[in-house]
Amino acid sequence: MKTAVRNITCANCGKVFEARVKLSSFSRDFGLDGKPDNPGFLPFIFDCPDCGYAGYKIEGAKPVIPEDYVIDRNNPYDAYERALILADSDDVKNHLLMEYSWKLEFDGKAEEAKKVRERAVSQMELSLMKRPIIELIFVYIDFLRQLERFDEAEAAVDTISPVVTADADKKPRFYKRFIYLQKLIKDRDAAPHMISEV
């Protein structure tokens, strides 16, 4: 992974501060839920040291910050919570919650991570009702599986089975991943698994 330090200008308060930015990254393997094999590959959340505006991108248009926007500098994960409040799309909310749960897992905070995974599942359900994206469905199913919500995971697998099976020749990697997920769910296996195992 290559990074550099550059000046960031906060769109909310105008403060210019130095932050490390990611120039490139490559992860050799990912979990079935999209989790990278190394915490260094998680995207950076920018956090203005003056006003507390947080997100993947905090430059550009001035945000509308709600009055109940609370900053807790004693909580090392607070930037995720603040970024979620200001997230402008379901996609951003999905990614923030997934990455928040993975960060907690990398830091050895399993119970907190589980709570955030539950929030991620709820957010993904809202997103999938609007736009059923196959990649997100796979991540959603694996989140359910790792939360030991096997019956729900099985029902989701049954729902997408006709589509994935029909496209097996066109998308063999998706199909292999699908079959592997089915097996893990049937075996009631809630452990994290990597794409390389498929």
Order of alpha helices (4+ residues) and beta strands (2+ residues): beta-beta-beta-beta-alpha-alpha-alpha-alpha-alpha-alpha
